């Protein structure tokens, strides 16, 4: 079948995983409150053969204690082996578990970058654009790679605004670009998919992730390969965001789109 999208993305290799090439990769979020729970969730990710694991450290009770981020990342590396780890902290306004001051947020991410065990660090770019640009530079200086992200749990912004935001993240030097929007109708879902398509065709060579959330946006988690989105999120048990499905369900759907639309 003829390809529906001529993607110009330069694939990003993280350990043994290549993002921006072939079927979108499956990532699961680890949302443990403590060390042993984190280990068990990581073991489950290995068992379910996911491609990447995201440590949602905003759920980790000790995340602000000295050395806790390093200890957690070392535990994950020991348990996950060569599975890539994304380090993420979200505030409540971004769909996270608690609030952090901007200073605390930066310190936690800098700590993750400093220990060298996180393969990708998620930076919520429009929290404070100037400071996040500085943070991205600092992470790169430490040898880390960055997913610049933007979430809106209330609405889907206009396609022009989403493209503008992703272009700003790209210009700041992020290694991957991610948006996640809450739809109110199917036109919103289409706008998110069109944003991914426009970005990879016209504006960036970096891998892109574009997600429309909740039940209405579920199709966006499956058809990323058609529109240029390189990664999707699935759930081990409880989803980290509205609309997430079990790993096995997502894997079957990704395969369906790959075999029938690519």
C-alpha positions as CSV (number, residue, x, y, z in Angstrom):
1,X,0.0,0.0,0.0
2,X,1.3,3.5,-0.9
3,X,2.6,5.5,2.0
4,X,0.3,8.3,3.1
5,X,3.0,10.4,4.6
6,X,6.4,11.4,3.5
7,X,8.1,11.9,6.8
8,X,11.4,13.7,6.8
9,X,12.1,13.0,10.5
10,X,15.7,12.1,11.4
11,X,15.3,9.0,13.7
12,X,16.5,9.4,17.3
13,X,18.2,6.3,18.7
14,X,17.9,5.9,22.4
15,X,19.8,2.7,23.5
16,X,18.1,0.0,21.3
17,X,15.0,2.0,20.5
18,X,14.7,4.2,17.4
19,X,12.1,7.0,17.6
20,X,10.8,8.5,14.4
21,X,11.1,5.3,12.4
22,X,8.5,2.5,11.8
23,X,5.7,1.7,14.2
24,X,5.3,4.2,17.0
25,X,7.0,3.1,20.2
26,X,5.0,2.2,23.3
27,X,5.8,4.0,26.5
28,X,4.3,3.2,30.0
29,X,4.3,5.6,32.9
30,X,5.6,4.4,36.3
31,X,3.7,6.3,39.0
32,X,5.0,4.6,42.2
33,X,4.9,6.4,45.6
34,X,7.9,4.4,46.9
35,X,11.0,2.4,46.0
36,X,9.5,-1.1,46.1
37,X,6.4,-0.1,44.2
38,X,8.7,1.5,41.6
39,X,10.6,-1.7,41.2
40,X,7.5,-3.8,40.8
41,X,6.1,-1.4,38.1
42,X,9.4,-1.5,36.3
43,X,9.4,-5.3,36.4
44,X,5.9,-5.3,35.0
45,X,7.0,-3.0,32.1
46,X,9.7,-5.5,31.3
47,X,7.2,-8.4,31.4
48,X,4.8,-6.6,29.1
49,X,7.7,-5.8,26.7
50,X,7.1,-2.1,26.4
51,X,9.6,0.0,24.4
52,X,10.2,2.7,26.9
53,X,9.3,3.5,30.5
54,X,8.5,7.0,31.8
55,X,9.2,7.6,35.5
56,X,6.5,10.1,36.7
57,X,8.5,11.3,39.6
58,X,5.8,13.7,40.8
59,X,4.1,10.6,42.3
60,X,7.3,9.6,44.2
61,X,7.0,10.8,47.8
62,X,10.7,11.3,48.3
63,X,11.4,13.1,45.1
64,X,12.5,16.3,46.8
65,X,14.9,14.6,49.2
66,X,18.7,14.8,48.4
67,X,19.8,11.7,46.4
68,X,16.3,10.3,45.9
69,X,16.2,10.9,42.1
70,X,19.6,9.3,41.6
71,X,18.6,6.3,43.7
72,X,15.4,5.9,41.8
73,X,17.0,6.1,38.4
74,X,19.7,3.6,39.4
75,X,17.0,1.3,40.6
76,X,15.2,1.7,37.2
77,X,18.4,1.1,35.2
78,X,19.1,-2.1,37.2
79,X,15.5,-3.4,36.7
80,X,14.8,-2.2,33.1
81,X,18.2,-3.1,31.6
82,X,18.5,-1.4,28.3
83,X,14.9,-0.2,28.1
84,X,15.1,3.6,27.8
85,X,13.9,5.8,30.7
86,X,12.0,9.1,30.3
87,X,12.2,11.2,33.5
88,X,9.1,13.4,34.0
89,X,7.7,15.7,36.7
90,X,4.3,17.2,36.2
91,X,2.5,19.8,38.4
92,X,-1.2,19.6,39.1
93,X,-2.0,22.2,36.4
94,X,-0.2,19.9,33.9
95,X,-2.1,16.8,34.9
96,X,0.5,15.9,37.6
97,X,0.2,14.7,41.2
98,X,1.3,17.8,43.1
99,X,2.7,21.3,42.9
100,X,6.3,22.3,42.7
101,X,7.9,25.7,42.6
102,X,9.7,26.6,39.5
103,X,13.0,26.5,41.4
104,X,12.2,23.0,42.8
105,X,11.1,21.8,39.4
106,X,14.4,22.9,37.8
107,X,16.5,21.3,40.6
108,X,14.8,18.0,40.3
109,X,15.3,17.8,36.5
110,X,18.9,19.0,36.8
111,X,19.5,16.2,39.4
112,X,18.1,13.7,36.9
113,X,20.3,15.0,34.1
114,X,23.4,15.0,36.4
115,X,23.3,11.3,37.3
116,X,23.3,10.2,33.7
117,X,20.7,7.5,34.0
118,X,17.7,9.2,32.4
119,X,17.7,8.7,28.6
120,X,15.2,11.5,28.0
121,X,14.1,14.3,30.3
122,X,10.7,15.9,29.8
123,X,10.7,19.7,30.1
124,X,7.2,21.3,30.2
125,X,8.4,24.1,28.0
126,X,5.8,26.9,28.5
127,X,5.9,26.7,32.3
128,X,8.4,29.6,31.8
129,X,9.8,29.7,28.3
130,X,13.0,31.6,29.1
131,X,13.9,29.4,32.1
132,X,13.1,26.2,30.2
133,X,15.3,27.3,27.4
134,X,18.1,27.6,29.9
135,X,17.2,24.3,31.4
136,X,17.4,22.6,28.0
137,X,20.8,24.0,27.4
138,X,21.9,22.8,30.9
139,X,20.6,19.3,30.3
140,X,22.4,19.1,26.9
141,X,25.7,20.3,28.6
142,X,25.4,17.3,30.9
143,X,25.0,15.0,28.0
144,X,21.2,14.5,28.4
145,X,18.4,14.6,25.8
146,X,15.2,16.5,26.1
147,X,11.5,16.0,25.2
148,X,10.0,19.5,25.2
149,X,6.3,19.2,26.0
150,X,3.1,21.2,26.3
151,X,-0.1,19.9,27.8
152,X,-3.5,21.5,27.9
153,X,-6.1,19.5,30.0
154,X,-8.9,22.0,29.3
155,X,-9.1,22.6,25.5
156,X,-7.5,21.9,22.2
157,X,-5.7,25.0,21.0
158,X,-6.0,26.1,17.4
159,X,-3.8,24.3,14.9
160,X,-1.9,27.5,14.2
161,X,-1.1,27.9,18.0
162,X,-0.1,24.2,18.4
163,X,2.3,24.5,15.4
164,X,3.7,27.8,16.7
165,X,4.3,26.2,20.1
166,X,6.1,23.2,18.6
167,X,8.2,25.3,16.4
168,X,9.3,27.3,19.5
169,X,10.3,24.1,21.3
170,X,12.2,23.0,18.2
171,X,14.0,26.3,18.0
172,X,15.0,25.9,21.7
173,X,17.0,22.7,20.7
174,X,14.7,20.0,22.1
175,X,15.5,16.5,20.8
176,X,11.8,15.6,20.7
177,X,8.6,17.7,20.6
178,X,5.4,16.7,22.3
179,X,1.9,18.2,22.6
180,X,-1.2,16.7,24.4
181,X,-4.6,18.3,24.2
182,X,-8.1,17.8,25.5
183,X,-10.7,17.6,22.7
184,X,-14.2,18.8,22.9
185,X,-15.2,17.4,19.5
186,X,-13.8,15.4,16.6
187,X,-12.5,18.5,14.8
188,X,-10.2,19.0,17.8
189,X,-8.8,15.4,17.4
190,X,-8.3,16.1,13.7
191,X,-6.4,19.3,14.4
192,X,-3.9,17.5,16.7
193,X,-3.3,14.9,14.0
194,X,-2.9,17.6,11.4
195,X,-0.4,19.4,13.6
196,X,1.8,16.3,13.8
197,X,1.6,16.0,10.0
198,X,2.4,19.6,9.3
199,X,5.4,19.6,11.7
200,X,7.1,16.6,10.2
201,X,6.4,17.7,6.7
202,X,7.4,21.3,6.9
203,X,9.1,22.4,10.1
204,X,11.2,19.9,12.0
205,X,13.5,17.0,11.6
206,X,13.1,16.0,15.2
207,X,10.6,13.2,16.3
208,X,7.2,14.5,17.2
209,X,4.5,13.2,19.6
210,X,1.0,14.5,19.3
211,X,-1.8,13.2,21.5
212,X,-5.5,14.0,21.7
213,X,-6.7,12.9,25.2
214,X,-9.7,11.2,26.7
215,X,-12.1,8.7,25.0
216,X,-12.7,11.0,22.0
217,X,-9.0,11.3,21.3
218,X,-8.1,7.7,21.6
219,X,-7.6,7.2,17.9
220,X,-4.7,9.6,18.0
221,X,-2.9,7.1,20.2
222,X,-3.2,4.4,17.6
223,X,-2.7,6.1,14.2
224,X,0.5,8.1,14.9
225,X,2.4,6.3,12.2
226,X,0.0,7.6,9.6
227,X,0.4,11.3,10.6
228,X,4.0,11.3,11.9
229,X,3.7,10.8,15.7
230,X,6.6,8.6,16.8
231,X,5.5,7.4,20.3
232,X,2.3,6.6,22.2
233,X,1.5,6.0,25.8
234,X,-0.2,2.9,27.3
235,X,-1.2,1.8,30.8
236,X,0.1,-1.0,33.0
237,X,-2.9,-0.7,35.2
238,X,-4.2,2.8,35.7
239,X,-3.5,5.3,32.9
240,X,-1.4,8.3,33.6
241,X,-3.6,10.4,31.4
242,X,-7.2,10.3,30.2
243,X,-7.8,7.8,27.3
244,X,-4.8,5.5,27.9
245,X,-5.4,1.9,27.2
246,X,-3.6,-1.3,28.2
247,X,-0.3,-2.1,26.5
248,X,-1.7,-5.1,24.6
249,X,-4.7,-3.2,23.2
250,X,-2.4,-0.4,22.0
251,X,0.1,-2.8,20.4
252,X,-2.7,-4.5,18.4
253,X,-4.1,-1.2,17.2
254,X,-0.6,0.1,16.1
255,X,-0.1,-3.1,14.2
256,X,-3.5,-2.7,12.5
257,X,-2.7,0.8,11.2
258,X,0.8,-0.2,10.2
259,X,-0.5,-3.1,8.1
260,X,-3.5,-1.3,6.5
261,X,-2.6,2.3,6.1
262,X,1.2,2.5,5.7
